């Protein structure tokens, strides 16, 4: 398996969206998933959902 990317910078967009602003994934957009109370429970990047662990 290839190594993971180093941490990257990102900016928050209106709504629940974000954009990566540096390194190999620069320009990639995604969004946050929230539960009924509004807490972030996951992040979508390139169609893959990364869930927040309790």
PyMOL commands that set and color helices and strands:
alter all, ss='L'
color gray80, all
select helices_A, chain A and resi 23-25
alter helices_A, ss='H'
color red, helices_A
select strands_A, chain A and resi 10-12+17-20+29-34+40-45+48-51
alter strands_A, ss='S'
color yellow, strands_A
deselect
rebuild
show_as cartoon
